[in-house]
Amino acid sequence: MADKDNKSLLGQFYRRKVMRVGLAYVIVGWMMMQVGEVTFEALGLPPWALTLLIVIVCLGFPIALVLAWAYEVTPEGIIKDPSDSPLPGMQSGNSMISAAPSVAVLPFDDMSEHGDQAYFCEGIAEEILNSLCKVPGLRVASRVAAFRFSGKHADISEIAKQLKVQTVLEGSVRQFGEHLRVTA
């Protein structure tokens, strides 16, 4: 029975402590936003600084979950999960996709009213890509390869297959007056 639970998706989430990491991330992220709300104005930071903090916290959440899935914290340090099983849904038998965790970051879509945030959309995607490149054991598709899908409405599974990655991160940016909404 325990082996069957370990093979189910929910069993894998618990075994790999993805739920625990997600909950901890939400709590710490909420605390960071509360501290930012109280201190940013007192420090004389511009109003968009709090928005940037919120965007970073929100974009970091799926990244934290992927890392929690792929790596395990042990007394010896952080190691790749010993089970070596790929993410659910990636067991299609397609040998083109490696078992090592891999991700592609697509340029974010500019959904603002005037369509004038393209530079910001690409900048966010590039910053996420640069941060992910620093994660040991995580293979990240190159910027040139991923950005060639900019403005194209291709199927995500097809993009993943062409870039030979397990995960594709896409998102959008909307600006409403002084408010900025980033969705990933």
C-alpha positions in Angstrom: 0.0 0.0 0.0 2.8 2.4 0.9 4.5 1.7 -2.5 1.2 2.5 -4.3 0.8 5.8 -2.4 4.4 6.6 -3.3 3.6 6.2 -7.0 0.5 8.4 -6.9 0.9 12.1 -7.7 -0.3 13.1 -4.2 2.0 10.5 -2.6 5.0 12.0 -4.6 4.1 15.5 -3.5 4.2 14.5 0.2 7.3 12.3 -0.2 9.2 15.0 -1.9 7.9 17.6 0.6 6.5 19.8 -2.2 3.4 20.7 -0.1 5.7 21.7 2.8 7.9 23.9 0.6 4.9 25.5 -1.0 3.3 26.3 2.4 6.6 27.7 3.8 7.1 29.8 0.6 3.6 31.3 0.9 4.2 32.1 4.6 7.7 33.6 4.0 6.5 35.5 0.9 3.5 36.9 2.7 5.8 38.1 5.6 8.2 39.7 3.1 5.4 41.6 1.4 4.1 42.8 4.8 7.6 44.0 5.8 8.0 45.6 2.4 4.6 47.4 2.8 5.7 48.9 6.1 9.3 49.7 5.4 9.5 50.6 1.7 7.7 54.0 2.0 9.8 54.8 5.2 13.0 54.1 3.2 11.9 56.4 0.5 11.7 53.7 -2.2 9.5 54.4 -5.2 5.9 53.0 -5.2 6.8 50.4 -7.9 9.4 48.7 -5.6 6.6 47.0 -3.6 5.0 45.9 -6.9 8.4 44.5 -8.0 8.7 42.6 -4.7 5.2 41.1 -5.2 6.1 40.1 -8.7 9.3 38.4 -7.6 7.6 36.5 -4.8 4.8 35.4 -7.1 7.2 34.3 -9.9 9.4 32.5 -7.4 6.5 30.2 -6.2 6.4 27.8 -9.2 10.2 27.8 -9.3 10.3 26.8 -5.6 7.8 24.0 -6.2 9.8 22.6 -9.2 13.0 22.7 -7.1 11.3 21.0 -4.2 10.2 18.3 -6.6 13.7 17.8 -8.1 15.9 18.1 -5.0 15.9 16.7 -1.5 17.3 18.3 1.6 19.4 15.8 3.6 21.9 16.1 6.4 24.6 15.9 3.7 23.2 18.9 1.9 20.9 19.4 -1.0 20.9 16.5 -3.5 19.0 15.5 -6.6 16.1 13.3 -5.7 17.3 9.7 -5.6 14.2 8.2 -7.2 15.3 9.8 -10.5 11.7 9.7 -11.7 10.6 12.4 -14.2 7.7 14.7 -13.5 4.3 13.2 -14.0 3.1 13.4 -17.6 6.6 13.3 -18.9 6.8 9.5 -18.9 5.6 9.4 -22.5 8.6 7.3 -23.6 9.9 10.2 -25.7 13.7 9.8 -25.3 14.2 13.3 -26.6 13.4 14.8 -23.2 16.1 14.1 -20.6 15.3 12.8 -17.1 17.2 15.8 -15.6 15.0 18.7 -14.7 14.8 21.2 -17.5 12.9 24.4 -18.2 12.4 26.9 -21.0 11.4 30.5 -20.2 9.4 32.1 -23.0 9.1 35.9 -23.4 6.1 37.2 -21.5 3.1 38.5 -23.5 2.4 42.2 -23.4 -1.3 42.5 -22.5 -1.2 46.1 -21.5 -3.8 48.5 -23.0 -1.3 50.2 -25.3 1.0 47.3 -25.9 4.0 49.3 -24.9 5.6 47.0 -22.3 7.4 44.6 -24.6 10.8 45.6 -23.2 9.6 44.9 -19.7 8.1 41.6 -20.7 11.4 40.4 -22.2 13.3 41.8 -19.2 11.3 39.8 -16.7 11.7 36.6 -18.7 15.4 37.2 -19.1 15.9 37.8 -15.3 14.0 34.6 -14.5 16.1 32.7 -17.1 19.3 34.1 -15.7 18.3 33.1 -12.1 17.4 29.6 -13.2 20.7 29.2 -14.9 22.4 29.4 -11.5 20.5 26.4 -10.2 22.8 23.3 -10.2 21.4 20.3 -12.0 18.7 22.3 -13.8 19.1 22.5 -17.6 17.7 25.8 -19.0 16.9 26.2 -22.7 18.9 29.1 -24.2 17.4 32.6 -24.5 17.7 32.5 -28.3 16.0 29.1 -28.6 13.1 30.0 -26.2 12.6 33.6 -27.5 12.1 32.4 -31.1 8.6 31.5 -30.0 7.9 35.1 -29.2 4.5 36.2 -30.6 3.8 32.7 -31.9 0.8 30.8 -30.5 2.3 27.3 -30.6 1.1 24.4 -28.3 3.1 24.3 -25.1 3.8 20.5 -25.4 5.1 21.1 -28.9 7.4 23.9 -27.6 8.6 21.6 -24.8 9.4 18.9 -27.4 11.2 21.2 -29.7 13.3 22.7 -26.9 13.8 19.2 -25.3 12.6 20.4 -21.8 10.2 19.1 -19.2 8.7 22.5 -18.2 7.8 25.6 -20.1 7.3 28.9 -18.2 5.2 31.5 -19.9 3.4 34.6 -18.7 1.9 38.0 -19.3 2.2 41.5 -18.2 -0.7 44.0 -17.9 -0.4 47.7 -16.9 -3.4 49.5 -15.5 -2.4 53.1 -14.7 0.2 52.8 -12.0 -0.5 49.1 -11.3 1.3 46.3 -12.9 0.0 42.7 -13.1 2.4 39.9 -13.9 1.0 36.4 -14.4 3.1 33.3 -14.9 
